[in-house]
Amino acid sequence: MELLIDLGNTRTKWALLDTDYQAGAQWQTSGNATDLAGLLQHWLRLPPPRSISGCAVGCPDLQQQISDWTRQHWHRSPGWLRPAAGCLGLSSDYDLTQLGSDRWATLAGARSLYPDTPLLIVSAGTACVLDSMSVDGRFLGGMILPGYRLQRQALHQHTARLPLREGEYREFPHNTADAIATGCVSALTACVETAFSRLARNSTVIPLLLLTGGDAPLLADKLNKPALLVDNLALHGLAALRTSGEGEFLP
């Protein structure tokens, strides 16, 4: 078994990978957690993995804690993904020295599951990231904006009276909570549709729109474009990179 880890801004996602993994296959077991202590307590019940691979949005302290724990309990050091062009046929117009390994893993996962088609990959989490990939696997670039919850928190913290209260998406909101929810969702969907139109103009076939991340279901039925909900694209990317032997993983 191999353990795959995706360290996000809010959640840690993980999965155990069979050695004969094929793209899109189900994990042996998987989960996600917001509490590191609870996560490590759960991992104590897992069989020691043969290897450990991970990506991170940029959490060096958390990476170090996990690395220390795996060395102590399993005598294994994780390999952390470093973005590098050439693997899985991927190339990049983006400056890879500024690209988070979680984004690279997500791109690799999308490419492994949906090859030979242009892709708009929307990772809707704490931040919302919209990345465009050409039919031949070239990462064209992307956009980053505050996610749904971060937008709401910013309005609450930097205005005098706007509440941090759950609201509903409405075509014509009649109260402040609904107005905030509708405005934040509409900002995200407008960015998605703009990015999709740009990619479509630069593609010879209609792109595929992929939604992943915790807030993906929130956006799916608000878009004017058909979209596929795909869980854990970054973990699929780690699996594809690890099983192909093409990913660059560093201690």
Buried (B, 14 or more C-beta within 10 A) or exposed (E): BBBBBBBBBBBBBBBBBBEEBEBEEEBBEBBBBEEBEEBBEBBEEBEEBEBBBBBBBEBEEBBEEBBEBBBEEBEBEBBBBBBBBEBBBBBBEBEBEEBBBBBBBBBBBBBBBBBEBBBBBBBBBBBBBBBBBBBEBBBBBBBEEBBBBBBBBEBBEEEEEBBEEEBEBEEEBEEBBBBBBBBBBEBBBEBBBEBBEBBBEEBEEEBBBBBBBBBBEBBBEBBEBEBBEBBBBBBBBBBBBBBEEBBBBEE
